[in-house]
Amino acid sequence: MDDKKRWLTWALVIGWMVLIFWFSAQDRDESAAMSNTLVAFILRWASAAIAKLTAADQAALFDRMDFIVRKLAHATLYAVLGVLVFQGLSGYSGGLRYRILLALILCVLYAMSDECHQIFVAGRSGEMRDVMIDASGACVGLVLRNLKNLWEHLRPTGTTT
C-alpha cells in the first residue's frame, strides 16, 4: 500500500473513532432520542400486530427493542472499525492472523477506553457487557472482511471448491 492510501486509511480509522466518541459523548436523553426514533419506526411498520398488545406489553416491547437497537449499533460500529483498522494494517509486515489479531486488540482497547469515557457522561455508564458486544462486532467485521482468506487458510490442502 502506498503512503497516500495508508494515510487515507488511517484517517478513516480516526474519523470512525471520532464518530464513536461523539455517540458516546451524548447524554442519556440524546442517546435515547436517537435509538427511540429507530424503534418507533420499526414498531410503526409492525403496528397492526402491536395494536393488539396491552399498553404495558407495548411499553415492554419498546424497551426490549430499544435495548436490541442500541446493542446492534455497538456491534455495527465496531464491525466497521475492525475492518478499517485491518485495512490500515495491510501495509505492515506480519501474516493474516497477526493483522486480524492486532486489529481485534486495537478495537477492544478502544472499546474499553470508550466505556471509560462514558462514565463521565451524564446519565451514561461504562459496561463490560458493551466491551464484549463491541469486541464481538469487531470479530464479525474481521471475519466477514477476511472470509475468503480464512476459508483458504482453513481448507485442507489439495481440495478444490
N, C-alpha and C positions, 0 to 999 in steps of 0.2 A: 504494500500500500504506500503510495507516495505521501509526502508530507502534507500536501494540501488536503487530501482525503482524510488523513489521520487527524488533522486539526478540526476539520468539519465534523468528523465522527465524535470526537471528544467534546466539541461544542454542543452537539445534540445531546450527549450524555449529561452535560452540565445543565443544559436547558431543561431537560426532563427532570433532573433532580430539583431544580428551582420550582418547577410546576408542582412536584410532590410536596416540597416545603411550603409552597403557597397554600395548597389544600390543607396541610396540617396546621397552618397558622390561623385558619378560620376558627372562630369560636364555635361553641356548640350550636348556637342558633343559626349561624350562616351555613355550617356544615349540614345541619338538619334540613334547612330550606332546600339545599341543592338535592339531597337524596329524596326528600319528600316529593319534590316535583316529578322525579322519575317514577317513584312508587305510585303517585296519583295517576300518572299517565297509564301505567300498566293496569292499575285497578279499573280505570275508566274503560279500558279495552275489554276487560272481563266483567263489565258492570252487571250484565244480566244474571250471572251466577252469584255475584257478590250481593246483589239486591235481596236475595233470599236469606241471607245471613242476618242474625240479630245485630244490633248496634255494637254490643260488646264483642261479638265474634268478628265484626268488621274491623274494629279497633285493634284486636289481637292480630288479625291478618295483616293489617297495615304495619304494625310493629315488627312482625316477622319478616315481611317483605323489605322493610327499611333496613333491617339487620343484614339480610342477604345482599341487597344492593350495595351497602357500604363495604361488605367484605369482598364482594366481587370487584368493586372498584379498587380496593387494595391489591388484590391479586393481579388485576389487569395492568395497573400502573407499574407494578414490579415485573410483570412478564415483559413489558416493553423495555423497562430499564435493563433487564437481564440481556435482552437481545442487543441493545445499544452498547452496553459495556463489552459484551463478547465481540461485537464488531470493532470496537475501539482497540481491543487486544489483538486483532488479526494480524497486525504488522510486527508483533513481537515474537521472540523465539518461544519455543515450547509447543508441545503437541496439542491435539484437540482436547484431550482430557484435562490437561493443565489449564488451558484457556477457559474451558467450561467451569472448572473448579474455582479458578481465580475470579471469574465473573460472578459466580454464585457468592463467594466470600465477600466481594465488594458490595454486592446487593444486600446481603444480610447485615453487614456493618452499617450501611446507610439506613436500613430499616431500623436497626437498633438506635442509631442517632436520631432518627425521625421520631421514634416513640419517646425518647428522652425529651426532645423538643416539645412534644405535645403536653408534657407535664406542666409546662409553663404557659399554656394557652388556656384562657378562661373556659371552664366547662368541659375541658378535654382531659384525657388521661393517657398515660403510656401503658400499653398492654402487651405482654409477652405473646398472647394469642395472635395479635396483629403482626408481630415479627414473624411468627410461624406462617401466617397466611401470606405475608409478603415474600418470604423465602419460598413457599410453595408456588406462588405466582412466578417468581424468577425461574424456578426449576421448569415449570411448564413452558415458559417462553424459550428457555435454552434448549429444551428437548424439541419443541416444535421447530426452532431455528436450525437445529442440527439433526433432524430426523433421518435424513438420507445418510449423513456421515455416521451416525450412531448405528444405523441398520447395517451399513457396510462393515463397520468395525466389529459388530457383534455376530454377524453372519459367519457360519463355519466356512473355512477356506475351501474353494473348489466348487461351491454351489452357485447356481445362477438364479436370477429372478425373472 
